[in-house]
Amino acid sequence: MIGIAGWKKSGKTTLTVRLVAELTRRGHRVATVKHAHHAFQIDEGATDSARHRRAGAAEVAIVSGARWAIVHELVDAEPEPNLADVLSWLAPADIVVVEGYKSAPIPKIEARRTEARQHTPLADGDPDVVAIAADHAVTDARLPLFDLDDIAAIADFVDRTVGPLKRSRG
């Protein structure tokens, strides 16, 4: 498992998408977990399943020949599930890429962009940050440093440090 963490507008999603594409191209089965800080809709409008949810169903399963999903509504002050619970719901994968979850105790790559809303380095206060990927010069890095666009090198790092080959040896 590898996390992609950073401040808002730091390039987390772009890095995650490009890293997943590269790891998949290399033959890995990849799963992702994305943490959102806002309410989100995955089934909206006039679809039958959205109508089921709005009618009060606590869970709605949507199933077709191409994909399936379960939408679970948090009701009656039900807490947001923690990362460990979410991971337990995933099917087996070679690598799980977790976007967000800045404070989770998992190995993370810190994404840094000049357009980010904040520039306080996460690596300085988080021992779980194992590398930095930036679109600008970083002079004080004590960790492996990658250009934010060098996806092949970042994927090589993930393979070496947390990928399936390392897990099978350990």
C-alpha positions as CSV (number, residue, x, y, z in Angstrom):
1,M,0.0,0.0,0.0
2,I,1.2,3.5,-0.8
3,G,-0.5,6.8,0.1
4,I,-0.5,10.0,-1.9
5,A,-0.8,12.9,0.4
6,G,-0.5,16.7,0.1
7,W,-2.4,19.9,0.5
8,K,-5.3,21.0,-1.6
9,K,-4.3,21.6,-5.2
10,S,-0.9,19.8,-4.7
11,G,-1.4,17.3,-7.5
12,K,-2.6,14.3,-5.5
13,T,-5.3,13.2,-7.9
14,T,-3.2,13.7,-11.0
15,L,-0.3,11.8,-9.5
16,T,-2.6,9.0,-8.3
17,V,-4.3,8.6,-11.7
18,R,-1.0,8.5,-13.5
19,L,0.6,6.1,-11.0
20,V,-2.3,3.7,-11.2
21,A,-2.1,3.8,-15.0
22,E,1.6,3.0,-14.9
23,L,1.3,0.3,-12.3
24,T,-1.5,-1.3,-14.2
25,R,0.5,-1.1,-17.4
26,R,3.2,-3.1,-15.6
27,G,0.7,-5.8,-14.9
28,H,-0.2,-5.0,-11.3
29,R,-3.8,-5.3,-10.1
30,V,-4.3,-2.0,-8.4
31,A,-7.1,-0.8,-6.1
32,T,-7.6,2.7,-4.9
33,V,-9.1,4.5,-1.9
34,K,-10.0,8.2,-2.2
35,H,-10.8,10.2,0.9
36,A,-13.1,13.2,0.3
37,H,-13.6,16.0,2.7
38,H,-17.0,16.8,1.4
39,A,-20.3,15.1,0.6
40,F,-20.2,13.5,-2.8
41,Q,-22.7,11.9,-5.1
42,I,-21.9,8.8,-7.1
43,D,-25.5,8.1,-8.1
44,E,-27.5,11.2,-8.7
45,G,-30.5,12.3,-10.7
46,A,-33.4,10.2,-11.8
47,T,-31.7,6.8,-11.8
48,D,-33.6,4.0,-10.1
49,S,-30.8,3.4,-7.6
50,A,-30.7,7.2,-6.7
51,R,-34.4,7.1,-6.2
52,H,-34.0,4.0,-3.9
53,R,-31.4,5.9,-1.8
54,R,-33.6,9.1,-1.6
55,A,-36.5,7.0,-0.5
56,G,-34.5,6.0,2.6
57,A,-32.6,2.8,1.8
58,A,-29.5,2.6,4.0
59,E,-27.7,0.7,1.3
60,V,-28.2,0.4,-2.4
61,A,-26.5,-2.3,-4.5
62,I,-26.2,-1.5,-8.2
63,V,-25.3,-4.5,-10.3
64,S,-24.7,-4.9,-14.1
65,G,-22.7,-7.1,-16.4
66,A,-20.0,-4.5,-16.4
67,R,-19.6,-3.4,-12.8
68,W,-21.2,-3.3,-9.4
69,A,-21.3,-0.9,-6.5
70,I,-22.8,-0.5,-3.1
71,V,-23.7,2.9,-1.8
72,H,-23.9,3.1,2.0
73,E,-25.6,6.1,3.6
74,L,-24.2,7.2,6.9
75,V,-27.3,7.7,9.0
76,D,-28.1,8.6,12.6
77,A,-24.6,10.0,13.3
78,E,-23.0,6.8,12.0
79,P,-19.2,7.5,12.0
80,E,-17.2,7.7,8.8
81,P,-15.4,4.3,8.4
82,N,-11.7,4.2,9.1
83,L,-9.1,3.3,6.5
84,A,-8.6,-0.2,7.9
85,D,-12.3,-0.9,7.5
86,V,-12.4,0.4,3.9
87,L,-9.3,-1.7,3.0
88,S,-11.0,-4.8,4.4
89,W,-13.9,-4.3,1.9
90,L,-11.6,-4.3,-1.2
91,A,-11.0,-7.3,-3.3
92,P,-7.4,-8.6,-3.3
93,A,-5.0,-6.4,-5.2
94,D,-1.2,-6.2,-5.7
95,I,-1.0,-2.6,-4.7
96,V,-3.5,-0.3,-3.0
97,V,-3.0,3.4,-3.7
98,V,-4.6,5.6,-1.1
99,E,-5.3,9.2,-2.0
100,G,-5.8,11.6,0.9
101,Y,-5.8,10.2,4.5
102,K,-2.9,12.6,5.3
103,S,-2.6,11.4,8.9
104,A,-3.0,7.7,8.3
105,P,0.0,5.6,9.5
106,I,0.8,4.2,6.0
107,P,3.8,4.9,3.8
108,K,3.1,8.0,1.7
109,I,4.5,10.0,-1.1
110,E,4.0,13.7,-0.5
111,A,2.8,15.6,-3.6
112,R,4.0,19.2,-3.8
113,R,3.0,21.8,-6.5
114,T,3.6,25.5,-6.6
115,E,-0.1,26.0,-7.1
116,A,-1.0,24.2,-3.8
117,R,-3.1,26.1,-1.3
118,Q,-0.5,25.5,1.4
119,H,3.2,24.8,1.3
120,T,4.1,23.5,4.8
121,P,6.0,20.3,4.1
122,L,4.2,17.2,5.4
123,A,7.4,15.2,5.5
124,D,8.8,17.4,8.3
125,G,6.2,16.2,10.8
126,D,5.1,12.8,9.4
127,P,7.6,9.9,9.7
128,D,5.4,7.9,7.3
129,V,6.2,10.1,4.3
130,V,8.8,8.0,2.4
131,A,9.3,10.2,-0.7
132,I,8.4,13.6,-2.2
133,A,7.2,14.3,-5.7
134,A,7.3,18.0,-6.6
135,D,7.0,20.3,-9.6
136,H,9.6,22.7,-8.2
137,A,13.0,22.6,-6.7
138,V,13.2,21.1,-3.2
139,T,16.5,21.9,-1.5
140,D,15.9,20.6,2.0
141,A,14.6,17.0,1.1
142,R,16.1,14.2,3.3
143,L,13.9,11.7,1.4
144,P,13.9,10.4,-2.1
145,L,12.8,13.2,-4.4
146,F,11.0,12.9,-7.7
147,D,9.8,15.2,-10.4
148,L,6.0,15.2,-10.1
149,D,5.9,14.2,-13.8
150,D,8.4,11.4,-13.6
151,I,5.8,8.7,-13.1
152,A,8.0,5.8,-14.3
153,A,10.6,6.6,-11.6
154,I,7.9,7.0,-8.9
155,A,6.4,3.6,-10.0
156,D,9.9,2.1,-9.8
157,F,10.2,3.4,-6.2
158,V,6.7,2.0,-5.3
159,D,7.7,-1.4,-6.7
160,R,11.0,-1.4,-4.8
161,T,9.6,-0.1,-1.5
162,V,6.0,-1.3,-1.1
163,G,5.1,-3.3,-4.2
164,P,4.3,-7.0,-4.6
165,L,7.9,-8.1,-5.0
166,K,8.9,-6.7,-1.6
167,R,5.8,-8.2,0.1
168,S,6.5,-11.6,-1.4
169,R,10.1,-11.6,-0.1
170,G,9.2,-10.3,3.4
